[in-house]
Amino acid sequence: MERSVGQVPRPVLVLLAAALALQIGWQALQPKPSARAEALGVPASLPVLKAASLGEPIVLAQWLILYLQAFDNQPGISIPFKDLDYPRVIRWLETILGLDPVTEYPLMMASQLYGQVPDQAKQRLMFDFVHRKFLEDPDRRWRWLAHCALLAKHRLRDAPLALKYADDITRYARTASSWARQMRIFILEDMGELESATVLLGGLLASGEVTDPKEIHFLTRRLEELKNAEKSSSPPKNRQ
């Protein structure tokens, strides 16, 4: 038989009230849930994932992309990209490409999301990842390496690294746009390598690779500017 509250002894009520107050106080003092970068688990091996995909690896790759995208923004928790475990993020990106080699989304994430963090060591990890994957399929992936070359030049202030990426685009990506293939010329110019830039630009015009009249006009004018700059920077010859 139930009793009313008025029938409960006063000391019991005081004890219950104190217990409730302690519980509320304890919960209030607990730290709010905090996201930890290492909470991102290691992806399953590629053979296991392919078997689990039941013949639909592309669909599974898309689900993994969504999972990775959403990981930094959990309910009530936001994890800055720079706090993530980057080697582990790269394993996820590599796994996604292993399931769907045609997709460019992991390289876009690497160059435009994870590669933009204010942490040069982590930026270099992402740029190196994009470069390695570019070499596996240059004609499909040159855009993302071009983006990394620009970031290496302007964010890292590492012109030699930017030049390395630009050289590889020119060397391996036959379908790359002309602006990407010309990038190394302007990087050399910024490095003060006017003679090398002039030779490369002259060779590009002579090769016939550039066919657009407006582009030819622009590059021809730029070549003249480089030649003039080279002359003005050369020390005068001693007269006998």
C-alpha positions in Angstrom: 0.0 0.0 0.0 1.5 3.4 -1.1 1.9 6.2 1.5 1.6 9.9 0.9 4.7 12.1 1.1 3.3 13.6 4.4 3.5 10.1 6.0 7.2 9.8 5.2 9.4 10.5 8.2 11.1 13.9 8.1 14.7 12.6 8.4 14.1 10.4 5.4 12.8 13.4 3.4 15.9 15.4 4.4 18.2 12.5 3.4 16.5 12.2 0.0 16.7 16.0 -0.6 20.3 16.0 0.3 21.0 13.0 -2.0 19.2 14.8 -4.9 21.2 18.0 -4.3 24.4 16.0 -4.3 23.5 14.3 -7.5 22.6 17.6 -9.2 25.8 19.2 -7.9 27.9 16.2 -9.1 26.5 16.4 -12.6 27.1 20.1 -12.8 30.7 19.7 -11.8 31.4 17.0 -14.4 33.4 18.3 -17.4 31.5 18.6 -20.7 32.2 15.8 -23.2 35.4 16.6 -25.1 36.3 15.2 -28.5 39.7 13.6 -28.8 41.5 13.4 -32.1 42.5 9.8 -31.4 38.8 8.9 -31.2 39.0 8.4 -35.0 39.5 4.7 -35.3 41.6 2.8 -37.8 39.7 1.7 -40.9 39.3 -1.9 -41.6 41.7 -3.5 -44.1 40.8 -3.1 -47.8 40.1 -6.8 -48.4 37.7 -6.9 -45.4 35.9 -3.8 -46.6 35.6 -5.1 -50.2 34.2 -8.3 -48.9 31.8 -6.4 -46.7 30.6 -4.2 -49.6 28.8 -7.2 -51.1 30.0 -6.2 -54.6 29.2 -2.5 -54.1 32.6 -1.0 -53.2 31.7 2.4 -54.6 28.7 2.7 -52.4 30.7 1.7 -49.4 33.4 4.3 -50.4 30.7 7.0 -50.4 29.5 6.0 -47.0 33.1 6.1 -45.7 33.4 9.7 -47.1 30.3 10.7 -45.3 31.5 9.2 -42.1 34.9 10.9 -42.3 33.3 14.2 -43.2 30.9 14.1 -40.3 33.5 12.9 -37.8 34.7 16.4 -37.0 31.2 17.6 -36.2 29.6 15.3 -33.8 26.5 16.2 -31.8 27.5 18.9 -29.4 31.2 18.5 -30.2 33.4 20.1 -32.9 36.9 18.8 -33.6 39.2 21.3 -35.4 40.8 19.6 -38.5 44.3 20.5 -37.0 43.6 18.3 -34.0 42.9 15.1 -36.0 45.5 12.3 -36.2 46.7 13.0 -39.8 48.4 9.7 -40.5 45.1 8.1 -39.5 43.1 10.4 -41.7 45.4 9.6 -44.6 44.7 5.9 -44.0 41.0 6.6 -44.3 41.5 8.6 -47.5 43.7 5.8 -49.0 41.1 3.2 -48.1 38.4 5.2 -49.8 40.5 5.5 -52.9 41.2 1.7 -52.7 37.5 1.1 -52.9 36.8 3.7 -55.6 40.0 4.6 -57.5 38.0 6.9 -59.8 36.6 9.2 -57.2 38.5 12.5 -56.7 36.8 13.4 -53.4 39.5 12.2 -51.0 42.1 14.3 -52.9 39.8 17.3 -52.7 39.4 16.7 -49.0 43.2 16.4 -48.6 44.1 19.5 -50.5 41.2 21.8 -49.7 40.1 20.8 -46.2 42.9 19.0 -44.3 45.6 20.8 -46.2 44.4 24.2 -45.2 45.1 23.9 -41.5 47.6 26.3 -39.8 50.1 23.5 -39.1 52.9 23.2 -41.7 53.8 19.7 -40.7 50.3 18.4 -41.2 50.0 20.4 -44.4 53.1 18.7 -45.8 51.7 15.3 -44.9 48.6 16.0 -46.9 50.5 17.5 -49.8 52.8 14.4 -49.9 49.7 12.2 -49.9 48.2 14.0 -52.8 51.5 13.9 -54.7 51.8 10.1 -54.2 48.3 9.5 -55.4 48.8 11.9 -58.3 51.7 9.7 -59.6 49.3 6.7 -59.7 46.9 8.5 -62.0 48.3 11.8 -63.2 45.8 12.6 -65.9 42.9 12.3 -63.5 44.4 13.9 -60.4 46.6 16.8 -61.6 44.1 19.5 -60.4 44.7 18.6 -56.8 48.4 18.6 -57.1 48.2 22.0 -58.8 46.3 23.2 -55.8 48.9 21.8 -53.4 51.7 23.5 -55.5 49.9 26.9 -55.0 49.5 26.3 -51.3 53.2 25.2 -51.0 54.2 28.4 -52.7 51.9 30.8 -50.8 51.2 29.2 -47.5 54.4 27.2 -46.8 56.7 29.7 -48.7 58.4 26.6 -50.0 59.1 27.4 -53.7 61.3 24.3 -54.3 58.4 22.1 -53.2 56.0 24.0 -55.3 58.3 23.7 -58.3 58.7 20.0 -57.8 54.9 19.5 -58.0 54.6 21.8 -61.0 57.4 19.9 -62.8 55.7 16.6 -62.2 52.4 18.0 -63.5 54.2 19.1 -66.7 56.1 15.8 -67.0 53.3 13.3 -66.3 49.9 14.9 -66.8 49.4 15.1 -70.5 45.8 16.2 -70.2 46.5 19.0 -67.7 45.2 22.5 -68.5 47.8 24.9 -70.0 47.8 27.1 -66.9 48.9 24.1 -64.8 51.6 23.2 -67.2 52.8 26.8 -67.2 52.9 27.0 -63.4 56.6 26.0 -63.1 57.6 29.0 -65.4 56.1 31.5 -63.0 57.4 29.7 -59.9 60.9 29.9 -61.4 60.4 33.6 -62.1 59.4 34.2 -58.5 62.5 32.3 -57.4 64.7 34.6 -59.5 65.5 32.0 -62.1 64.7 34.3 -65.0 66.9 32.5 -67.5 65.3 29.1 -66.8 61.8 30.6 -66.9 62.6 32.3 -70.2 63.9 29.1 -71.8 60.9 27.1 -70.6 58.4 29.7 -71.8 60.2 30.0 -75.2 60.2 26.2 -75.5 56.5 26.1 -74.7 55.6 28.6 -77.4 57.9 26.8 -79.9 56.4 23.4 -79.2 52.9 24.3 -80.6 51.2 23.0 -77.5 49.5 26.3 -76.9 46.9 27.0 -79.7 44.6 29.6 -78.2 45.4 33.0 -79.9 44.8 35.0 -76.7 47.0 32.7 -74.7 49.7 32.8 -77.3 49.6 36.6 -77.2 49.7 36.7 -73.4 52.7 34.2 -73.2 54.5 36.0 -76.0 54.2 39.3 -74.2 55.3 37.6 -71.0 58.3 36.1 -72.7 59.4 39.6 -73.9 59.0 40.9 -70.3 61.2 38.0 -69.0 63.8 38.7 -71.6 63.9 42.4 -70.7 64.0 41.6 -67.0 66.9 39.2 -67.6 68.8 41.8 -69.6 68.3 44.5 -66.9 69.5 42.1 -64.2 72.6 41.0 -66.0 75.8 42.8 -65.0 77.3 45.0 -67.7 80.2 43.5 -69.7 83.6 45.0 -69.1 84.9 46.9 -72.1 88.4 46.2 -73.3 
